């Protein structure tokens, strides 16, 4: 997509956010919309602090830390981003509008997060809902382990300590 063409999804989420702010009688500030746009230009999970650093240091936006944190909470409230707590790490966020349900595998060493989608999980969700008479509205599945790079590092560290 070229720079001159606006991303239609960004325009859509801006409209949703604008309507949400109006409904809650909150101000529609440039900073809030800049934060939203930056999030929807990302392809990764991020924490509030790294987003703040990116906006202020790399993009040179004049935005306060409090505005970033408060805007993230507003975006979670209107379902435009999801907030995850992967283990004891600080909260991680990802855009959610227009994205299919997916699950995560998290490395316990380097904290890398990998998304995956397996239709069998949807089947299990439906089957368990039927079996236990629940209307399942959503789910969250996080698996923890050691990624291939960290496994290799552990092996190398183990060999070095044994010599």
C-alpha positions in Angstrom: 0.0 0.0 0.0 1.5 3.3 -1.0 1.9 6.2 1.4 -0.6 8.4 -0.5 -3.5 6.0 0.0 -4.9 6.0 3.5 -5.3 2.6 5.2 -9.0 2.0 5.1 -8.8 0.0 8.4 -7.2 3.0 10.2 -10.0 5.2 9.0 -12.6 2.7 10.2 -11.0 2.4 13.7 -10.7 6.2 13.9 -14.4 6.5 13.3 -15.2 3.8 15.9 -12.9 5.6 18.4 -14.4 8.9 17.6 -18.0 7.6 18.2 -16.9 6.0 21.4 -15.3 9.2 22.7 -18.5 11.2 21.8 -20.7 8.6 23.6 -18.5 8.9 26.7 -18.3 12.7 26.4 -14.5 12.6 26.2 -12.3 15.0 24.2 -11.2 13.9 20.7 -7.5 15.0 20.8 -4.9 14.7 18.2 -2.7 12.7 20.6 -5.3 10.0 21.1 -5.8 9.5 17.4 -2.0 9.6 16.8 -1.6 6.8 19.3 -4.4 4.8 17.7 -2.9 5.2 14.2 0.6 4.1 15.4 -0.9 1.0 17.0 -2.7 0.1 13.8 0.5 0.6 11.8 2.2 -2.0 14.0 2.3 -5.8 13.5 3.6 -6.8 16.9 2.6 -7.0 20.6 3.8 -4.1 22.6 3.8 -2.7 26.1 2.8 0.8 27.1 6.3 1.9 27.9 7.8 0.8 24.5 4.9 2.5 22.7 5.6 5.7 24.6 9.4 5.5 23.8 8.6 4.9 20.2 6.3 7.8 19.9 8.5 10.3 21.8 12.0 9.2 20.7 11.6 7.8 17.2 8.6 9.6 15.9 9.3 12.8 18.0 5.6 13.2 19.0 4.9 15.5 21.9 2.8 13.1 24.0 2.8 12.5 27.7 3.3 9.1 29.3 -0.1 9.5 31.1 -1.8 10.2 27.7 -0.3 6.9 26.3 -1.4 4.9 29.3 -4.9 6.5 29.5 -5.5 6.1 25.7 -4.5 2.4 25.8 -7.2 1.9 28.5 -9.8 3.7 26.4 -8.9 1.6 23.3 -9.2 -1.6 25.4 -12.6 -0.3 26.6 -13.9 0.1 23.1 -12.5 -3.2 21.9 -10.0 -1.7 19.4 -7.0 -3.3 21.2 -6.6 -6.4 23.5 -4.6 -6.3 26.7 -2.8 -9.5 27.6 -1.0 -10.4 30.8 1.6 -13.0 29.7 2.8 -14.5 33.0 4.4 -12.0 35.4 5.5 -9.6 32.6 4.0 -6.2 32.2 0.8 -6.0 30.2 1.2 -6.4 26.4 -1.2 -5.0 23.9 -2.2 -5.8 20.3 -4.7 -4.4 17.8 -7.9 -6.4 17.6 -10.4 -4.8 15.2 -10.8 -7.0 12.2 -8.4 -9.7 13.4 -9.5 -13.3 13.8 -9.2 -15.0 17.2 -5.8 -16.4 17.8 -3.8 -17.8 20.6 -0.2 -17.3 21.9 2.9 -19.2 22.7 5.3 -17.2 25.0 9.0 -18.0 25.5 9.7 -18.0 29.3 13.3 -16.9 28.6 13.3 -14.1 26.0 9.5 -13.3 26.3 9.0 -13.6 22.6 5.3 -14.0 21.7 4.2 -16.1 18.7 0.6 -16.1 17.5 -1.1 -19.1 16.1 -4.6 -20.1 15.0 -5.8 -23.7 14.9 -9.4 -24.5 13.9 -9.4 -27.4 16.3 -9.5 -25.0 19.2 -12.7 -23.5 17.9 -14.1 -27.0 17.7 -13.1 -27.7 21.3 -14.7 -24.4 22.4 -18.0 -25.2 20.6 -18.0 -28.8 21.9 -17.3 -27.8 25.6 -19.9 -25.0 25.4 -22.5 -27.5 24.2 -21.5 -30.2 26.7 -21.5 -27.9 29.7 -24.4 -25.7 28.5 -22.3 -22.5 28.2 -22.6 -19.9 25.5 -18.9 -19.2 25.0 -18.4 -15.6 24.1 -14.6 -15.5 23.9 -11.5 -17.3 25.0 -7.8 -16.8 25.7 -5.2 -19.5 25.3 -1.6 -18.8 26.2 1.1 -21.6 26.2 4.5 -21.1 27.8 7.7 -22.8 26.8 11.2 -22.2 25.5 11.7 -21.0 21.9 14.2 -22.7 19.6 16.8 -19.8 20.0 16.6 -20.0 23.8 16.8 -23.8 23.7 20.0 -23.5 21.7 21.4 -20.8 24.1 20.5 -23.1 27.1 22.4 -26.0 25.5 25.4 -23.8 24.8 25.4 -22.4 28.3 25.1 -25.9 29.7 28.1 -27.2 27.6 30.2 -24.2 28.7 29.4 -24.7 32.4 30.3 -28.4 32.1 33.8 -27.7 30.7 
